[in-house]
Amino acid sequence: MNAPISRVLAIAVLAALGLGANSAFAAKVKVTYATYLEPAHLSALWPIMNGKIKSDTVDVEVKNLSIAATAQAMATKQYDIFEIGALSIEAAEKQGLELKMVGTGLRYSRDTRGFGVWVKADSNYKSIADLKGKKIGSYSFQSTVFALQRIAIKDKYKVNVALNGGDFNFVQLPAPALPAALITGNVDGATFSHLQSYDALNSKDFRMIVDSGKDFYEVFGVPMVTAVLVAFPDRLNKDPESYREALRMLAESSKYTLSHQDEVFAAVAAETKVPVDFFKEWHAHYGVIPVSISKDDVKAMEITYQRAKDEGLSEKAPDLAKVIWDKALRE
């Protein structure tokens, strides 16, 4: 079922408070990083936000924002580094924003669990074909992950996944409303957020009929990247050393979380009211926030941009050879 109100409020309050105070040293350069208000992201950033990752030259200040707030902040260049959907680069450039990709924000696992299309457990739907003509809820038609879900469903199950005129009636709803909409029959199927997927896996109310985690790897052949880190070229050129150091710190924060799971998960669970087991499940079987860019990440993004263009979701795919910052961390 949907996350309790207390859980949601706790996450929001902690985001406002920064989940812990960063040390401020006047001699250091401050680099601000705007990322999504999402529990798994908070766990990967907890070390850097609580003084576990240090630098002699840079302080990284993390801002946890909603997707909409992140877009607004990027339009006004309010922060230095932003996490955005991989398909959002083109939209940003159309708005006159020149961007460089400086890192990988979210790389899915090869066999992500609990990620797909859900129905009520007691419904008669057994496959995606059974949902033809029915309502499928999503929290964002513009998200990269939803675009890739639809492409994978089209390839594997041979159905028409067009938002208009396709086999399904896609409905966009606020993320918190999706589980209740499915329970009450306002939609017949739904895609869930990371935390909602975890709740659904541990609930008798829902059943998954499309396993997008497995389908992604089967259809695309590499672990897919749905979020990337971007920055503004003029700022990168002005102080490349500080940006590279900030990226190192963000990457080290994620690594610290993986190597100190008991410490980090217990702290973030207590502060957000999200079960410790969610963080264990996410980091073991959902994805990774690596920051550094691998060769497979580049391949995954090339696939994403080409398939998005094929499906009419993109007009001009970014040229990764030009878009990726030459000083980005590499694997």
KOLGUFI-756909 format. One record per residue (C-alpha): residue in three letters; z, y, x. Coordinates in Angstrom, 3 decimals, m for minus. Last residue first. Layout:
BEGIN
ala/Z/Y/X $
...
% end
This chain:
BEGIN
glu/m14.869/3.445/34.913 $
arg/m15.723/7.128/35.036 $
leu/m13.688/10.334/34.777 $
ala/m15.873/13.317/33.860 $
lys/m17.096/15.454/36.781 $
asp/m20.795/15.402/35.851 $
trp/m19.985/16.387/32.286 $
ile/m21.858/14.206/29.800 $
val/m24.349/16.262/27.762 $
lys/m27.263/16.273/30.193 $
ala/m27.637/12.548/30.850 $
leu/m26.354/11.972/27.319 $
asp/m29.329/13.745/25.762 $
pro/m27.878/14.536/22.346 $
ala/m29.731/13.034/19.379 $
lys/m32.048/15.333/17.467 $
glu/m32.388/14.956/13.718 $
ser/m29.464/12.689/12.948 $
leu/m28.353/10.774/9.870 $
gly/m31.897/9.817/8.923 $
glu/m31.254/6.102/9.406 $
asp/m33.393/5.841/12.538 $
lys/m31.708/8.951/13.950 $
ala/m28.261/7.468/13.377 $
arg/m29.481/4.236/14.977 $
gln/m30.622/6.089/18.087 $
tyr/m27.455/8.178/18.352 $
thr/m25.115/5.224/17.875 $
ile/m27.048/2.962/20.241 $
glu/m26.989/5.628/22.972 $
met/m23.284/6.079/22.293 $
ala/m22.624/2.377/22.763 $
lys/m24.649/2.304/25.973 $
val/m22.688/5.256/27.350 $
asp/m19.436/3.542/26.407 $
asp/m20.707/0.320/28.003 $
lys/m21.174/2.182/31.286 $
ser/m17.555/3.329/31.019 $
ile/m16.184/6.812/30.342 $
ser/m12.571/7.686/31.198 $
val/m10.497/9.051/28.301 $
pro/m9.342/5.452/27.585 $
ile/m8.017/5.630/24.014 $
val/m8.107/1.926/23.167 $
gly/m8.891/m0.088/20.077 $
tyr/m7.793/m2.358/17.273 $
his/m6.352/m5.669/18.426 $
ala/m3.628/m5.231/21.012 $
his/m3.166/m1.451/20.872 $
trp/m3.291/m1.363/17.098 $
glu/m1.176/m4.452/16.491 $
lys/1.649/m3.354/18.797 $
phe/1.531/0.151/17.339 $
phe/1.705/m1.185/13.797 $
asp/4.474/m3.611/14.791 $
val/6.734/m0.700/15.683 $
pro/6.665/0.329/12.038 $
val/5.751/3.975/11.249 $
lys/8.708/6.263/10.489 $
thr/7.094/8.900/12.756 $
glu/10.013/9.623/15.102 $
ala/11.561/6.166/15.156 $
ala/8.165/4.490/15.507 $
val/7.192/6.906/18.292 $
ala/10.321/6.120/20.302 $
ala/10.221/2.357/19.753 $
phe/6.511/2.225/20.537 $
val/6.902/4.189/23.753 $
glu/9.823/2.312/25.312 $
asp/8.773/m1.191/24.283 $
gln/5.139/m0.511/25.159 $
his/5.680/0.709/28.705 $
ser/2.480/m0.557/30.408 $
leu/0.173/0.211/27.474 $
thr/1.782/3.582/26.828 $
tyr/1.598/4.494/30.510 $
lys/m2.137/3.721/30.484 $
ser/m2.683/6.135/27.589 $
ser/m0.724/8.833/29.395 $
glu/m2.603/8.157/32.618 $
ala/m5.905/8.884/30.866 $
leu/m4.530/12.149/29.484 $
met/m3.209/13.116/32.931 $
arg/m6.517/12.354/34.606 $
leu/m8.312/14.420/31.970 $
ala/m6.016/17.355/32.674 $
glu/m6.670/16.988/36.422 $
arg/m10.427/17.028/35.775 $
tyr/m10.001/20.158/33.675 $
ser/m7.904/21.886/36.310 $
glu/m10.397/21.074/39.079 $
pro/m13.388/22.246/37.033 $
asp/m12.042/25.801/36.666 $
lys/m14.781/28.313/35.794 $
asn/m17.507/25.717/35.335 $
leu/m15.448/23.806/32.797 $
arg/m14.655/27.026/30.936 $
asp/m18.326/27.997/30.715 $
pro/m19.318/24.466/29.741 $
phe/m17.025/24.255/26.673 $
ala/m15.148/20.989/26.226 $
val/m15.637/17.628/24.538 $
leu/m13.682/14.399/24.132 $
val/m15.359/11.562/22.250 $
ala/m14.681/9.554/19.111 $
thr/m16.519/6.585/17.588 $
val/m17.238/4.444/20.623 $
met/m18.434/0.914/19.920 $
pro/m17.503/m2.165/21.918 $
val/m20.922/m3.595/22.849 $
gly/m23.450/m5.908/21.164 $
phe/m24.382/m3.623/18.252 $
val/m24.625/m6.111/15.370 $
glu/m22.155/m8.809/16.427 $
tyr/m19.793/m6.309/18.067 $
phe/m19.696/m4.091/15.012 $
asp/m19.596/m7.031/12.612 $
lys/m16.347/m8.307/14.111 $
gly/m14.501/m5.046/13.463 $
ser/m16.458/m4.421/10.270 $
asp/m14.938/m7.456/8.559 $
val/m16.425/m7.030/5.084 $
ile/m14.609/m8.730/2.188 $
met/m11.047/m7.687/3.053 $
arg/m8.324/m8.493/0.512 $
phe/m5.681/m6.159/m0.866 $
asp/m2.476/m6.285/m2.915 $
lys/m0.647/m9.048/m1.042 $
ser/0.145/m6.634/1.766 $
asn/0.485/m7.050/5.528 $
leu/m3.197/m6.684/6.297 $
ala/m3.330/m3.797/3.831 $
asp/m0.552/m1.937/5.649 $
tyr/m2.397/m2.331/8.955 $
ser/m5.618/m1.126/7.342 $
gln/m3.744/1.837/5.866 $
leu/m2.513/2.750/9.344 $
his/m6.007/2.659/10.820 $
ser/m7.586/4.481/7.879 $
phe/m9.081/2.495/5.028 $
thr/m12.536/1.725/3.659 $
ala/m12.644/1.084/m0.053 $
gly/m13.897/m1.211/m2.797 $
asp/m13.920/m1.165/m6.596 $
val/m12.903/2.470/m7.007 $
asn/m10.850/4.052/m9.789 $
gly/m9.522/0.546/m10.378 $
thr/m5.846/1.458/m10.232 $
ile/m5.184/m0.523/m7.043 $
leu/m8.324/0.789/m5.349 $
ala/m7.568/4.414/m6.166 $
ala/m3.990/3.868/m5.002 $
pro/m5.210/2.581/m1.636 $
leu/m7.702/5.470/m1.276 $
ala/m5.561/8.486/m2.150 $
pro/m4.050/9.070/1.307 $
ala/m7.570/9.270/2.824 $
pro/m8.779/12.032/0.513 $
leu/m11.697/10.703/m1.566 $
gln/m15.444/10.386/m1.022 $
val/m17.222/8.055/m3.436 $
phe/m20.103/5.738/m2.510 $
asn/m21.949/4.228/m5.472 $
phe/m23.589/1.194/m3.917 $
asp/m27.064/m0.327/m3.730 $
gly/m28.671/2.869/m2.479 $
gly/m30.027/5.900/m4.305 $
asn/m27.782/8.405/m2.580 $
leu/m25.386/7.459/0.203 $
ala/m27.963/4.977/1.489 $
val/m26.410/1.559/2.153 $
asn/m29.282/m0.621/0.951 $
val/m28.355/m4.263/1.565 $
lys/m29.436/m6.803/4.171 $
tyr/m25.941/m8.211/4.898 $
lys/m25.952/m7.983/8.679 $
asp/m28.171/m4.984/9.351 $
lys/m27.197/m2.894/6.324 $
ile/m23.498/m3.617/6.778 $
ala/m23.719/m2.626/10.450 $
ile/m25.460/0.649/9.541 $
arg/m22.886/1.405/6.826 $
gln/m19.979/0.778/9.163 $
leu/m21.629/2.859/11.876 $
ala/m21.890/5.848/9.536 $
phe/m18.291/5.327/8.399 $
val/m17.103/5.276/12.033 $
thr/m19.028/8.431/12.890 $
ser/m17.387/10.400/10.096 $
gln/m19.527/12.577/7.837 $
phe/m19.001/10.541/4.650 $
ser/m15.269/10.950/5.108 $
tyr/m12.309/9.326/3.316 $
ser/m14.370/6.496/1.857 $
gly/m14.353/4.846/m1.569 $
ile/m16.814/2.203/m2.740 $
lys/m17.817/2.364/m6.401 $
lys/m19.889/m0.457/m7.891 $
gly/m23.641/m0.848/m8.388 $
lys/m23.734/m3.603/m5.804 $
leu/m20.145/m4.620/m5.049 $
asp/m20.812/m8.364/m5.377 $
ala/m23.303/m8.073/m2.508 $
ile/m20.441/m6.998/m0.254 $
ser/m18.908/m10.423/m0.717 $
lys/m16.218/m12.196/m2.759 $
tyr/m15.476/m9.720/m5.531 $
asn/m13.583/m11.342/m8.429 $
ser/m10.564/m9.068/m8.024 $
asp/m7.023/m10.373/m7.512 $
ala/m6.689/m9.141/m3.918 $
lys/m8.045/m5.735/m4.760 $
val/m10.968/m4.878/m2.496 $
trp/m11.267/m3.816/1.146 $
val/m14.263/m2.919/3.305 $
gly/m13.743/m3.064/7.065 $
phe/m11.132/m2.841/9.798 $
gly/m8.275/m5.311/9.553 $
arg/m8.700/m6.688/13.058 $
thr/m10.911/m5.272/15.804 $
asp/m12.712/m8.099/17.584 $
arg/m14.518/m6.472/20.521 $
ser/m11.987/m3.651/20.552 $
tyr/m12.986/m0.159/19.512 $
arg/m13.296/2.714/21.984 $
leu/m11.729/5.995/20.911 $
gly/m11.747/9.327/22.730 $
thr/m14.168/8.730/25.592 $
gly/m14.314/11.693/27.951 $
val/m15.781/15.002/29.097 $
met/m18.721/15.450/26.756 $
lys/m20.058/18.961/27.310 $
leu/m20.514/21.378/24.461 $
glu/m22.570/24.416/23.510 $
leu/m21.526/25.667/20.101 $
gly/m24.236/27.482/18.138 $
gln/m23.495/25.938/14.770 $
lys/m26.394/23.517/15.262 $
glu/m24.689/22.494/18.495 $
ala/m21.570/21.569/16.555 $
ala/m23.576/19.377/14.168 $
glu/m25.203/17.571/17.091 $
ile/m21.852/16.964/18.768 $
ser/m20.327/15.639/15.545 $
leu/m21.969/12.218/15.814 $
ala/m19.467/11.071/18.452 $
gly/m16.604/12.172/16.229 $
ile/m14.419/14.864/17.767 $
glu/m11.492/15.124/20.201 $
phe/m11.288/18.622/21.603 $
ile/m10.577/20.130/25.018 $
asp/m9.874/23.820/25.698 $
tyr/m8.396/25.158/22.468 $
gln/m9.177/27.986/20.030 $
lys/m12.910/27.940/20.642 $
thr/m13.418/29.570/17.220 $
ala/m15.652/26.774/15.914 $
met/m13.440/24.270/17.741 $
ala/m10.377/25.371/15.793 $
gln/m12.196/24.969/12.482 $
ala/m13.411/21.485/13.378 $
thr/m9.925/20.445/14.500 $
ala/m8.435/21.790/11.274 $
ala/m10.825/19.657/9.219 $
ile/m10.043/16.515/11.226 $
ser/m6.319/17.165/10.848 $
leu/m4.524/18.453/13.927 $
asn/m2.226/17.285/16.712 $
lys/m2.193/19.924/19.473 $
val/m1.357/18.664/22.963 $
glu/m0.439/21.059/25.777 $
val/m1.469/19.764/29.180 $
asp/0.276/21.458/32.100 $
val/m1.679/21.573/35.341 $
thr/m1.096/22.131/39.065 $
asp/1.740/19.949/40.323 $
ser/1.099/17.320/37.677 $
lys/3.319/15.067/35.631 $
ile/2.974/12.237/33.144 $
lys/6.294/11.098/31.671 $
gly/7.187/14.593/30.457 $
asn/7.421/13.882/26.746 $
met/4.029/15.058/25.537 $
ile/2.256/13.224/28.355 $
pro/4.055/9.982/27.517 $
trp/3.650/10.338/23.719 $
leu/m0.121/10.790/23.950 $
ala/m1.141/7.163/23.433 $
ser/1.495/6.776/20.712 $
leu/0.383/9.942/18.959 $
his/m3.186/8.681/18.946 $
ala/m2.060/5.498/17.229 $
pro/m0.098/7.536/14.668 $
glu/m2.927/9.892/13.623 $
leu/m3.024/13.696/13.639 $
tyr/m6.294/13.970/15.515 $
thr/m6.615/15.680/18.883 $
ala/m6.722/19.224/20.209 $
tyr/m6.046/19.489/23.947 $
thr/m4.865/22.692/25.602 $
val/m5.046/23.167/29.365 $
lys/m2.303/25.290/30.892 $
val/m2.711/26.161/34.570 $
lys/0.530/25.922/36.519 $
ala/2.321/28.680/38.369 $
ala/4.221/29.787/35.288 $
phe/5.747/26.379/34.801 $
ala/6.226/25.167/31.252 $
ser/7.614/21.731/30.598 $
asn/6.158/20.118/27.518 $
ala/8.561/19.734/24.629 $
gly/8.681/16.626/22.512 $
leu/6.681/15.205/19.612 $
gly/4.823/18.561/19.593 $
leu/7.095/20.131/17.000 $
ala/4.267/20.619/14.529 $
ala/3.003/17.111/15.227 $
leu/6.515/15.785/14.726 $
val/6.743/17.455/11.340 $
ala/3.397/16.031/10.243 $
ile/4.291/12.502/11.339 $
ala/7.652/12.694/9.577 $
leu/6.056/13.982/6.396 $
val/3.613/11.087/6.307 $
arg/6.360/8.512/6.872 $
ser/8.644/10.062/4.289 $
ile/5.816/9.993/1.752 $
pro/5.520/6.244/2.187 $
ala/2.242/4.935/3.583 $
asn/m0.182/3.641/0.953 $
met/0.000/0.000/0.000 $
% end
